[in-house]
């Protein structure tokens, strides 16, 4: 039996993202195997804002490269047969893999202000002064939080959940 793990990648804790996709895949596999020891292949789909109007984002490109070099991960099942952990960025619905969703990420414009400031000479923490962070944020860039926004991907996430559920129900009914 195969299973799908649908992951909202942008909402994973930073520590999980930094640990890498290999570790994430193994963590998901441990949970999936505990729930169903007869599980063979595990397909991990990463949801996020992967495309701008110009094409694949930098983050999407980096993840695609990691996926290409890391997956599939071959493992041995308890029965002695080979099984695989697979991973992909979710750029299309499970039911329609050739129909890629483009422009799933929009740039947030910010306030477009001309705010400018110098660090005050009496600043207690000159290296970490928040004044410059506020200035950068008001100009549409921020080093603390990404100033990008994913377009609503809930519909594709829900559609894939339903598709996976239907596939499982059909498999059980055989």
Backbone as CSV, one residue per row, in Angstrom:
resi,resn,N_x,N_y,N_z,CA_x,CA_y,CA_z,C_x,C_y,C_z
1,UNK,0.843,-1.175,0.000,0.000,0.000,0.000,0.890,1.240,0.000
2,UNK,0.451,2.267,-0.715,1.185,3.523,-0.716,0.359,4.581,0.008
3,UNK,1.044,5.627,0.447,0.372,6.712,1.167,0.939,8.045,0.706
4,UNK,0.159,9.082,0.951,0.576,10.445,0.636,0.644,11.250,1.918
5,UNK,1.709,12.025,2.067,1.829,12.982,3.171,1.794,14.366,2.538
6,UNK,0.773,15.143,2.893,0.598,16.478,2.332,1.118,17.481,3.348
7,UNK,2.167,18.224,2.991,2.892,19.075,3.932,2.805,20.542,3.503
8,UNK,2.307,21.392,4.397,2.312,22.841,4.171,3.709,23.332,4.546
9,UNK,4.611,23.326,3.581,6.035,23.550,3.834,6.325,24.898,4.478
10,UNK,5.661,25.950,4.018,5.946,27.290,4.545,5.580,27.441,6.014
11,UNK,4.704,26.585,6.518,4.310,26.674,7.920,5.028,25.667,8.815
12,UNK,6.011,24.963,8.267,6.838,24.098,9.116,7.728,24.983,9.984
13,UNK,8.028,24.548,11.199,8.975,25.318,12.015,10.313,25.453,11.286
14,UNK,10.974,26.563,11.489,12.259,26.833,10.831,13.258,25.718,11.124
15,UNK,13.251,25.197,12.347,14.202,24.135,12.700,13.971,22.882,11.852
16,UNK,12.724,22.582,11.541,12.409,21.416,10.705,12.885,21.674,9.276
17,UNK,12.639,22.882,8.765,13.099,23.217,7.414,14.621,23.163,7.330
18,UNK,15.294,23.671,8.354,16.761,23.692,8.347,17.360,22.294,8.464
19,UNK,16.648,21.374,9.100,17.148,20.003,9.230,17.194,19.302,7.873
20,UNK,16.388,19.758,6.934,16.434,19.223,5.574,15.312,18.259,5.252
21,UNK,15.115,18.071,3.953,14.034,17.210,3.473,14.266,15.744,3.809
22,UNK,15.523,15.322,3.838,15.836,13.928,4.173,15.329,13.603,5.577
23,UNK,15.641,14.466,6.542,15.178,14.252,7.919,13.661,14.335,8.011
24,UNK,13.065,15.313,7.322,11.608,15.447,7.327,10.956,14.179,6.790
25,UNK,11.480,13.651,5.693,10.920,12.436,5.095,10.984,11.263,6.065
26,UNK,12.100,11.116,6.756,12.226,10.010,7.706,11.297,10.195,8.910
27,UNK,11.120,11.423,9.370,10.188,11.669,10.479,8.759,11.326,10.073
28,UNK,8.368,11.741,8.876,7.020,11.430,8.390,6.862,9.926,8.225
29,UNK,7.900,9.266,7.719,7.842,7.821,7.515,7.667,7.069,8.830
30,UNK,8.346,7.509,9.876,8.212,6.861,11.190,6.757,6.925,11.656
31,UNK,6.151,8.098,11.518,4.751,8.265,11.933,3.833,7.412,11.055
32,UNK,4.071,7.428,9.744,3.231,6.657,8.823,3.362,5.157,9.074
33,UNK,4.577,4.676,9.308,4.789,3.250,9.581,4.147,2.827,10.896
34,UNK,4.166,3.728,11.887,3.518,3.409,13.166,2.013,3.267,12.973
35,UNK,1.449,4.083,12.097,0.010,4.022,11.839,-0.386,2.865,10.948
36,UNK,0.513,2.443,10.052,0.209,1.361,9.126,1.501,0.636,8.746
37,UNK,1.839,-0.421,9.488,3.092,-1.138,9.225,3.158,-1.789,7.840
38,UNK,2.016,-1.982,7.174,2.033,-2.594,5.842,2.296,-1.569,4.735
39,UNK,2.548,-0.330,5.124,2.793,0.746,4.165,4.083,0.487,3.390
40,UNK,4.011,0.641,2.083,5.209,0.507,1.255,5.707,1.887,0.865
41,UNK,5.275,2.393,-0.262,5.788,3.676,-0.741,5.079,4.847,-0.077
42,UNK,5.862,5.879,0.253,5.331,7.104,0.846,5.671,8.263,-0.085
43,UNK,4.641,8.983,-0.513,4.795,10.138,-1.395,4.577,11.404,-0.572
44,UNK,5.582,12.239,-0.489,5.490,13.491,0.274,5.312,14.632,-0.720
45,UNK,4.234,15.405,-0.520,3.953,16.557,-1.391,4.105,17.825,-0.574
46,UNK,4.953,18.721,-1.039,5.234,19.971,-0.338,4.435,21.103,-0.977
47,UNK,3.561,21.714,-0.178,2.726,22.813,-0.659,3.341,24.136,-0.247
48,UNK,3.288,25.095,-1.149,3.813,26.423,-0.871,3.635,27.302,-2.088
49,UNK,4.067,28.520,-1.993,4.009,29.426,-3.134,5.247,29.218,-3.977
50,UNK,5.210,28.267,-4.901,6.410,27.875,-5.636,6.641,28.674,-6.904
51,UNK,5.598,29.288,-7.445,5.741,29.977,-8.730,5.296,31.433,-8.645
52,UNK,6.074,32.316,-9.243,5.637,33.691,-9.484,5.169,33.733,-10.938
53,UNK,4.743,34.892,-11.385,4.355,35.015,-12.793,5.543,34.767,-13.725
54,UNK,6.760,34.909,-13.209,7.966,34.730,-14.024,8.485,33.292,-14.026
55,UNK,7.983,32.444,-13.161,8.447,31.062,-13.115,8.693,30.589,-11.692
56,UNK,9.461,29.522,-11.570,9.747,28.908,-10.276,10.523,29.877,-9.385
57,UNK,10.118,29.984,-8.117,10.786,30.880,-7.175,12.162,30.321,-6.795
58,UNK,12.959,31.148,-6.151,14.281,30.713,-5.684,14.130,29.543,-4.713
59,UNK,13.186,29.662,-3.778,12.963,28.585,-2.807,12.491,27.316,-3.521
60,UNK,11.585,27.467,-4.484,11.108,26.322,-5.253,12.227,25.657,-6.029
61,UNK,13.109,26.464,-6.602,14.258,25.940,-7.343,15.202,25.182,-6.412
62,UNK,15.492,25.766,-5.250,16.387,25.111,-4.291,15.801,23.780,-3.823
63,UNK,14.503,23.778,-3.485,13.870,22.535,-3.039,13.862,21.495,-4.154
64,UNK,13.583,21.920,-5.382,13.580,20.987,-6.513,14.949,20.343,-6.695
65,UNK,16.014,21.123,-6.510,17.364,20.577,-6.628,17.643,19.562,-5.524
66,UNK,17.240,19.884,-4.297,17.432,18.951,-3.176,16.627,17.678,-3.424
67,UNK,15.394,17.837,-3.872,14.543,16.678,-4.152,15.190,15.804,-5.224
68,UNK,15.719,16.440,-6.268,16.341,15.691,-7.358,17.555,14.882,-6.941
69,UNK,18.302,15.383,-5.960,19.507,14.668,-5.524,19.259,13.729,-4.346
70,UNK,18.149,13.912,-3.628,17.898,13.140,-2.408,16.893,12.006,-2.605
71,UNK,15.937,12.193,-3.466,14.829,11.252,-3.607,14.867,10.576,-4.968
72,UNK,14.298,9.367,-5.045,13.643,8.600,-3.992,14.658,7.990,-3.028
73,UNK,14.217,7.809,-1.794,15.045,7.186,-0.766,14.616,5.724,-0.664
74,UNK,15.497,4.785,-1.016,15.134,3.369,-0.911,15.279,2.869,0.531
75,UNK,14.304,2.104,0.965,14.319,1.492,2.295,13.881,0.041,2.164
76,UNK,14.156,-0.748,3.181,13.679,-2.130,3.196,12.452,-2.236,4.087
77,UNK,11.421,-2.860,3.566,10.209,-3.104,4.336,10.463,-4.298,5.251
78,UNK,9.670,-4.416,6.298,9.819,-5.535,7.240,9.685,-6.880,6.526
79,UNK,8.946,-6.906,5.421,8.755,-8.152,4.670,9.977,-8.510,3.819
80,UNK,10.962,-7.612,3.773,12.163,-7.872,2.991,12.123,-7.281,1.591
81,UNK,11.032,-6.651,1.214,10.948,-6.022,-0.103,11.358,-4.550,-0.015
82,UNK,11.789,-4.027,-1.135,12.232,-2.631,-1.187,11.014,-1.708,-1.257
83,UNK,11.115,-0.594,-0.555,10.083,0.442,-0.620,10.773,1.785,-0.759
84,UNK,9.990,2.829,-1.085,10.598,4.126,-1.387,9.880,5.279,-0.696
85,UNK,10.675,6.272,-0.301,10.149,7.568,0.117,10.369,8.493,-1.073
86,UNK,9.289,9.120,-1.531,9.364,10.028,-2.677,8.911,11.412,-2.233
87,UNK,9.381,12.438,-2.913,9.033,13.806,-2.535,8.901,14.660,-3.787
88,UNK,7.996,15.636,-3.734,7.827,16.573,-4.838,7.218,17.866,-4.319
89,UNK,7.477,18.958,-5.031,6.742,20.172,-4.711,5.376,20.014,-5.376
90,UNK,4.333,20.402,-4.667,2.969,20.249,-5.178,2.664,21.426,-6.097
91,UNK,2.959,21.238,-7.367,2.715,22.309,-8.328,1.488,22.038,-9.181
92,UNK,0.847,20.907,-8.950,-0.377,20.537,-9.656,-1.191,19.624,-8.740
93,UNK,-2.443,19.418,-9.095,-3.290,18.525,-8.307,-2.899,17.069,-8.559
94,UNK,-3.118,16.219,-7.573,-2.877,14.787,-7.743,-3.691,14.236,-8.905
95,UNK,-4.915,14.722,-9.036,-5.809,14.209,-10.069,-5.498,14.761,-11.459
96,UNK,-4.647,15.778,-11.537,-4.349,16.412,-12.818,-2.890,16.886,-12.840
97,UNK,-1.938,15.958,-12.806,-0.533,16.326,-12.638,0.068,17.151,-13.778
98,UNK,-0.536,17.139,-14.945,0.031,17.910,-16.056,-0.424,19.368,-16.062
99,UNK,-1.388,19.715,-15.223,-1.890,21.090,-15.157,-1.220,21.839,-14.011
100,UNK,-0.060,22.412,-14.279,0.731,23.104,-13.255,0.083,24.438,-12.910
101,UNK,0.037,24.738,-11.607,-0.469,26.026,-11.138,0.685,27.024,-11.113
102,UNK,0.634,27.999,-11.994,1.647,29.048,-12.010,1.144,30.250,-11.218
103,UNK,2.030,31.137,-10.862,1.712,32.369,-10.126,1.023,32.068,-8.799
104,UNK,1.590,31.144,-8.042,1.041,30.829,-6.715,1.678,31.666,-5.618
105,UNK,2.558,32.575,-5.992,3.201,33.463,-5.027,3.165,34.881,-5.576
106,UNK,2.706,35.794,-4.755,2.691,37.210,-5.138,3.613,37.963,-4.212
107,UNK,4.269,38.968,-4.740,5.096,39.833,-3.908,4.181,40.774,-3.145
108,UNK,4.446,40.954,-1.886,3.709,41.930,-1.092,4.406,43.270,-1.264
109,UNK,3.634,44.284,-1.528,4.215,45.572,-1.884,4.828,46.312,-0.707
110,UNK,4.393,46.098,0.500,4.880,46.877,1.634,4.264,48.263,1.624
111,UNK,4.763,49.153,2.437,4.180,50.484,2.559,4.769,51.474,1.556
112,UNK,5.859,51.140,0.894,6.503,52.030,-0.067,6.765,53.414,0.501
113,UNK,7.365,53.439,1.655,7.619,54.720,2.310,9.037,55.176,2.027
114,UNK,9.280,56.421,2.206,10.617,56.997,2.072,11.249,57.179,3.442
115,UNK,10.772,56.438,4.418,11.272,56.536,5.778,12.776,56.260,5.790
116,UNK,13.506,57.085,6.475,14.949,56.904,6.625,15.327,57.298,8.042
117,UNK,16.311,56.635,8.591,16.732,56.956,9.957,18.154,56.484,10.173
118,UNK,18.838,57.137,11.068,20.165,56.716,11.498,20.032,56.156,12.901
119,UNK,20.916,55.241,13.221,20.911,54.731,14.591,21.295,55.858,15.537
120,UNK,20.543,56.030,16.614,20.916,57.071,17.571,22.228,56.695,18.268
121,UNK,23.062,57.676,18.588,24.359,57.381,19.211,24.223,56.727,20.583
122,UNK,23.093,56.867,21.241,22.905,56.299,22.577,22.259,54.902,22.536
123,UNK,22.115,54.306,21.348,21.458,53.001,21.208,22.187,51.954,22.056
124,UNK,21.436,51.186,22.829,22.006,50.167,23.709,22.482,48.940,22.938
125,UNK,21.945,48.731,21.739,22.295,47.551,20.955,22.513,47.964,19.492
126,UNK,23.616,48.642,19.182,23.817,49.177,17.831,23.799,48.107,16.738
127,UNK,24.323,46.929,17.035,24.347,45.868,16.024,22.991,45.261,15.748
128,UNK,22.077,45.368,16.685,20.755,44.775,16.516,19.647,45.793,16.649
129,UNK,19.935,47.032,16.326,18.955,48.111,16.475,17.752,47.856,15.573
130,UNK,16.580,47.966,16.134,15.359,47.687,15.378,14.909,48.853,14.513
131,UNK,15.517,49.995,14.664,15.117,51.148,13.848,15.344,50.850,12.368
132,UNK,16.521,50.331,12.022,16.796,50.038,10.610,15.902,48.916,10.084
133,UNK,15.555,47.950,10.934,14.628,46.894,10.514,13.271,47.493,10.165
134,UNK,12.811,48.455,10.954,11.538,49.134,10.673,11.614,49.909,9.360
135,UNK,12.730,50.556,9.118,12.912,51.300,7.868,12.851,50.340,6.676
136,UNK,13.592,49.224,6.756,13.579,48.252,5.655,12.183,47.689,5.438
137,UNK,11.479,47.383,6.527,10.120,46.863,6.411,9.211,47.872,5.722
138,UNK,9.310,49.131,6.084,8.438,50.148,5.494,8.723,50.347,4.008
139,UNK,9.908,49.940,3.558,10.267,50.073,2.149,9.977,48.799,1.356
140,UNK,9.346,47.841,2.015,8.935,46.632,1.311,9.892,45.470,1.410
141,UNK,10.963,45.599,2.190,11.855,44.461,2.390,12.055,44.273,3.881
142,UNK,12.239,43.043,4.268,12.377,42.756,5.690,13.297,41.563,5.859
143,UNK,14.300,41.701,6.702,15.227,40.599,6.938,14.708,39.634,7.987
144,UNK,13.674,40.022,8.716,13.166,39.194,9.798,12.074,38.259,9.302
145,UNK,11.103,38.800,8.612,9.996,37.990,8.106,9.910,38.171,6.602
146,UNK,9.612,37.094,5.887,9.503,37.212,4.447,8.392,38.171,4.079
147,UNK,8.616,38.971,3.075,7.598,39.909,2.635,6.891,39.369,1.398
148,UNK,6.783,38.076,1.341,6.061,37.433,0.251,4.821,36.772,0.831
149,UNK,3.839,36.598,-0.003,2.608,35.987,0.472,2.185,34.906,-0.508
150,UNK,1.868,33.756,0.029,1.366,32.690,-0.816,-0.076,32.998,-1.171
151,UNK,-0.405,32.750,-2.404,-1.803,32.863,-2.776,-2.514,31.690,-2.121
152,UNK,-3.814,31.792,-1.914,-4.517,30.707,-1.228,-4.330,29.372,-1.936
153,UNK,-3.702,28.433,-1.248,-3.506,27.097,-1.799,-4.386,26.080,-1.091
154,UNK,-5.266,26.553,-0.243,-6.118,25.623,0.501,-6.949,24.756,-0.429
155,UNK,-7.450,25.330,-1.523,-8.284,24.547,-2.429,-7.515,23.378,-3.021
156,UNK,-6.276,23.595,-3.448,-5.502,22.489,-4.008,-5.141,21.480,-2.927
157,UNK,-4.864,21.960,-1.731,-4.557,21.077,-0.605,-5.756,20.175,-0.313
158,UNK,-6.946,20.775,-0.221,-8.174,20.016,0.055,-8.484,19.063,-1.093
159,UNK,-8.316,19.512,-2.334,-8.580,18.641,-3.480,-7.676,17.414,-3.447
160,UNK,-6.411,17.597,-3.089,-5.494,16.463,-3.011,-5.829,15.542,-1.844
161,UNK,-6.281,16.106,-0.733,-6.718,15.270,0.394,-7.882,14.393,-0.047
162,UNK,-8.854,14.990,-0.722,-10.010,14.221,-1.198,-9.584,13.153,-2.195
163,UNK,-8.687,13.500,-3.106,-8.224,12.534,-4.099,-7.508,11.365,-3.421
164,UNK,-6.644,11.656,-2.464,-5.933,10.595,-1.744,-6.918,9.719,-0.979
165,UNK,-7.935,10.340,-0.377,-8.950,9.585,0.363,-9.715,8.658,-0.580
166,UNK,-10.106,9.173,-1.742,-10.830,8.352,-2.721,-9.964,7.190,-3.175
167,UNK,-8.688,7.453,-3.454,-7.778,6.384,-3.870,-7.653,5.307,-2.798
168,UNK,-7.562,5.731,-1.543,-7.473,4.767,-0.437,-8.760,3.961,-0.333
169,UNK,-9.906,4.641,-0.435,-11.194,3.949,-0.353,-11.333,2.933,-1.483
170,UNK,-10.901,3.293,-2.684,-10.958,2.361,-3.811,-10.017,1.182,-3.593
171,UNK,-8.841,1.437,-3.022,-7.875,0.372,-2.743,-8.437,-0.604,-1.708
172,UNK,-9.086,-0.076,-0.683,-9.667,-0.921,0.364,-10.810,-1.753,-0.192
173,UNK,-11.563,-1.168,-1.127,-12.718,-1.854,-1.703,-12.360,-2.973,-2.660
174,UNK,-11.085,-3.095,-3.047,-10.676,-4.152,-4.001,-10.766,-5.518,-3.384
